[in-house]
């Protein structure tokens, strides 16, 4: 039973969002209902927010912390990134050599490093291997 709250406009503080909405309501009175957030958020997201909100304060709150209920997780076979591994404090960040066992180099996904999808984990594997190879 987990809910994640996503800030849909992370570059703005909550107070700035409410100010923007007040200005929008004043300057664009023709935007009503689900069209009120046109150009700010995706149409489907705008629809969900406007369906739940009763006033500008509600809209600002939902934009600042939109709740997503976690329905579940996929199985391990579908995992792109998993967490866990050897704590990075156990290796030299410059050489990747173990602090406990001289001559043992720990690189890549065996370390507790997990990056966003998009090649970051591959880059970590290559970069940590390169650092170790330079010391070896």
Secondary structure as UniProt FT lines:
FT   STRAND          3..6
FT   TURN            8..11
FT   HELIX           14..27
FT   TURN            29..30
FT   HELIX           33..37
FT   TURN            38..40
FT   HELIX           43..52
FT   HELIX           56..64
FT   STRAND          66..69
FT   HELIX           76..78
FT   HELIX           88..90
FT   TURN            93..95
FT   STRAND          97..98
FT   TURN            102..103
FT   HELIX           108..110
FT   TURN            117..119
FT   HELIX           120..135
//
